[in-house]
Structures are given as structure tokens and as C-alpha cells.
Amino acid sequence: MELTKRLLFLDDIRYPIEAYHYTKQDIFLRKDWHIVRNYEQFVNRILEKGLPEMISFDHDLADEHYLESNSQEFVEKTGYDCAK
């Protein structure tokens, strides 16, 4: 029987160890993070495994989120969309 990973790390480019470097929170040193890179992977993981013990959310999940824009209508969903 597969053990369900209880930590979920949502970020399009970074890894948990990188979050440790700027937060100094030991939780990011754990090896049992499951990494998802976008909204679709995030939703699929929750549907398959249920809610994890902890989620680390990145807001900007695509290059378009980093660019200046007059519109808040993005094609790619953000970490905020995942949290909703």
C-alpha cells in the first residue's frame, strides 16, 4: 500500500529546499513533499489523495503572472485559484 504524502508543495519552478533558504523553516527540509507545478496537477492530487496535512502555496504559477498587466484576467490559474 502506497503511503500518502502529507505535504503538498505548489510552485512552478522552485523546490522545498529553496523555500527553506529564504524562510529558514525546518518543515521545508522534510523529504516527503509532493511537488505540483500548476492548477491542474494541484486539483488532481487533491482529488486522488485528499487534503494533505500542509500546503505550501506559490501565487505566480506562470510567466504571465510576473508581467505588468492592466487586466487581472490571466489564462493560467494562480496559487490563489488553487486555495479557493
C-alpha positions in Angstrom: 0.0 0.0 0.0 1.4 3.4 -1.0 1.9 5.9 1.8 0.1 9.1 1.1 2.5 12.1 1.2 1.0 14.6 3.6 2.9 17.7 2.4 2.0 19.4 -0.8 4.3 22.0 -2.4 2.7 24.1 -5.2 5.3 26.1 -7.1 6.0 26.4 -10.9 9.8 26.5 -10.6 11.1 26.1 -7.0 11.7 23.2 -4.7 11.1 22.9 -1.0 14.8 23.3 -0.2 14.7 26.7 -1.9 11.8 27.8 0.3 13.9 26.8 3.3 16.7 29.1 2.2 14.5 32.2 2.4 12.2 31.2 5.2 14.5 29.2 7.5 11.5 27.0 8.4 12.7 23.4 9.0 9.5 22.0 7.5 10.9 22.6 4.1 13.8 20.2 4.8 11.5 17.3 5.0 11.8 14.8 2.2 8.1 13.8 1.9 6.9 16.9 0.0 4.9 16.1 -3.1 5.5 18.8 -5.7 2.9 20.1 -8.1 3.6 22.7 -10.7 0.2 24.1 -11.8 -3.5 24.2 -11.0 -4.4 21.0 -12.9 -1.7 19.0 -11.0 -2.8 20.5 -7.8 -6.5 19.7 -8.3 -5.7 16.2 -9.5 -3.6 15.5 -6.4 -6.3 16.6 -4.0 -8.9 14.6 -5.8 -6.7 11.5 -5.8 -5.2 11.7 -2.2 -7.5 14.1 -0.3 -6.4 17.2 1.6 -2.8 17.0 2.9 -1.5 17.9 6.3 0.1 21.1 4.9 0.2 23.0 1.6 2.9 25.5 0.6 1.3 27.8 -2.0 3.2 29.9 -4.6 0.9 32.5 -6.1 2.5 33.1 -9.5 2.4 29.9 -11.5 3.2 31.1 -14.9 5.4 33.8 -16.7 2.3 35.9 -17.4 1.8 36.5 -13.7 5.2 38.2 -13.5 4.5 40.7 -16.3 2.8 44.1 -16.0 -0.8 43.8 -17.0 -3.7 46.1 -16.8 -6.0 43.1 -16.7 -6.4 40.7 -13.8 -7.7 38.1 -16.2 -5.0 35.5 -16.6 -5.1 32.4 -18.7 -3.1 30.3 -16.3 -4.6 29.9 -12.8 -2.7 31.1 -9.8 -2.0 29.7 -6.4 -4.9 31.8 -5.2 -7.2 29.9 -7.5 -5.9 26.7 -6.0 -6.6 27.9 -2.5 -10.2 28.7 -3.5 
